[in-house]
Amino acid sequence: MPKVNAEYELTRRQQIVEAAARCFTRTGYDATSIDDVCREAGLSKGGLYTYFKSKEQLFATVCHDHWAAGFQRAMDGLADRPTIEAKLEALGDSAFGRLGGDREQLLQTARMSLSVWGEAVHNEETRALTSSGYEAWNTQLQDLIREGQQTGELDPELDPRMAAVAIMAMFDGFQLYVAVKGEPLDVGSFQETFMRIVRGGILAK
């Protein structure tokens, strides 16, 4: 029975997080209330507060799931890739896969990113979590670029940190464009173009 209870609580908690993400995506952080999340999740305030102490804590959890939860899965997929280019392709598949399988999901994910960025400007907990996610991805990209420079696969004159920042900025810029324009572009087409630009910019000539 305890195992069943634990599984139920984990499932219920995830349902609350997903409901909150939908609310934050639709109306933004400031305009979303705990009552909104409760209605979306189909539970009382008391039920929600069993899992989360505040809207701030709930939003931080949504941020964690949105930004950082897939990082280890992405890293696990790199070990058996034979070249740096193949590893970069795998990271690209992981990053773009997080944006969703259809255009509506892409639009929701992009809007969620915009909410996170906006809240990170003045919310320390959100900023710290978002920053840690960026640091994890930036460090991994830097390590791959340095490894590729050592093996002769990548341009030795690249600044690894700036190259990593540029790659991440281009990825985030795609989400910003989608969120602001409200135009759910084809993820696969953009990913192909994105990887062409990355390969052309960092592979050794």
N, C-alpha and C positions, 0 to 999 in steps of 0.2 A: 504493500500500500504506500509506504513512503516514497518509493520510486515513482509510482504513478502520480502522486501529489507533486513531486519535484518536476516531473515532465509537464504536468498541467500548468504549473506556475511559470515554467520557462516558455511554454507556448503562449500563455496569456500575456506575459510580459512582452513577447515579440509582437503580438497583435496590437498592443498599446503603442509600441514604438512605430509600427507601420501606420496605424491610424494617425498618430501625431505627425508623421512625415507627410501624409496626405494633406493634413490641415495646414502645416507650415508652408507647404508648396503652394496651396491655393491662395492663402491670404497673408503669408509672411509671419515673422515671429511676433511682432508687436500686436498685430490684429487677431492673433490666435489666442483664445482663452482656454483654461483648463476645461470649462464647460463644453467648448467646441470639441476638444479631444475626447471627452467622455461620451458625447453624443456619437461621434464617429466610431468609437470603439465599442459602444453599447454597454457601458458600465457606469456605476455611480462614482462620485468624487472619492468616496471612501475606498472604493475598489481600486481606483487609480493611485491614491496615496499609499496604498499597501505596497506598491512597487516603486513609486517615485515621490520624492519629498516635495518637489516644486516643478514649475514649468521650466526653470533654468536647467535642472538636472535632467529632465526629460529631453530637452533640446540638445543637451550635451551628448546624451545617449544616441539620439538620432544622428548627430554629427559623427559620432564614432562609427556607427554602422555605415554611414554614407561615405566617409573618407578613408577609414583605416581598416575595416574588418576584412577586406579582401587582400590586404598586403601580403600576409604570410602565404596565402594560396598562390599568389603570383610568384613569390620567391621559390616556392616548392617546385614550380614548373620549369625552373631554369637549369637545374642540375644536369639534365641529360641533353641539353642543347649543345651541338658541337662547335658552333662559332658564335662570336659576339653578335653578328647580324641576326642569327637565329634567336639569340636570347632577347635582343631588342624587339624582334617580331613577337615573341611570346609575351613580353611585357605589354606591348601594344594591344595584343588580343585580350589580355586581362583588363587593361584600363578601359578600352572601348567596350568590352563586354559588360562592364559595370553601368554603361549608359543606357542599357535596355535593348530589348529585342524588337521593339516596334517604335513607330514615330511618336505615339502618344506617351509612351514610357520615357523616351528621350526627352520630350518636352518637360515632363514632370521632374525628371532627374536634374535637368539643367536649371529649372526654377528652384529646386531644392539647393543646388550649389549656390545660386545667387542669394538665397536666404541665409545660408551659412556664412558667406563672405560678408554680407551686410551686418550680421550679428557679431561677427568676429571683430569688427571695427571697434566696438565699445563694450563687449562682454568678455571679460578676462578668461573665463572658463572655456568659452567657445574658441577664443583666439589661441589659447594654449593647446587645445586639442587639434585644431586645424593646423597650427604650426608644426606640431609633432608629426602629423600625417605628411605634410610637405617635406619635412626633414628626412623622414624614412624613405620616401620615393627619391628625393634628391640625392641622398647618400648612395642608394642602390644604383642610380644612373651614373653617378660619378665613378663608383667602383667599376662598373661595366666599361665605361669610357676609358679609364686608366688601364684596365686589363687589355682592352682592344688596342690601345696605344703601345703597350708592351709587346703584344704579339704581332704588331705591324698591320693590323686590320683597320685601325682608325687613324685619322689625321693626327700626327704627333704634335702639331702646333695648336690644337684646340685647348682652351681652358676648360677642364672637365666640369667645374662648378657652373660656369656661365653656360656651357652647352646643355647641362642638365636643366638649368633655369629656363632656357629658351624652349626646350622640348616641353616642359611642363606648362609654360605660358601659352604655347600654341594649343595644347590640349584644353586648357581652361578657357582660352579665347573662343574655342568652338562652342563650349557650353554657354558662355556669355552671349554670343551671337544668337544662339537658339533661344535662350531665355528672354532676351530683350526683343528680338524680332518676332518671337512666337511662331517661328518657321521651323518645323521639325524636319531638318535635312536628313538625308540618308547617311546613317552612320558608316556603313560599309564603304561607300564612295569616299567619304571624308577620310576614313582610316587609310585607304589605299593612297590617297594624295598625301596625307600626313607622313606616311612611311617613306614615300618616294622623296619627299623633301628632307626627311631625317637622314636617309641613306646617302642622298646626294651631298648633304652638308658635312657629314662626319666620317664617311668611309675614306680610307687612304686612296689618294689619286694614283 
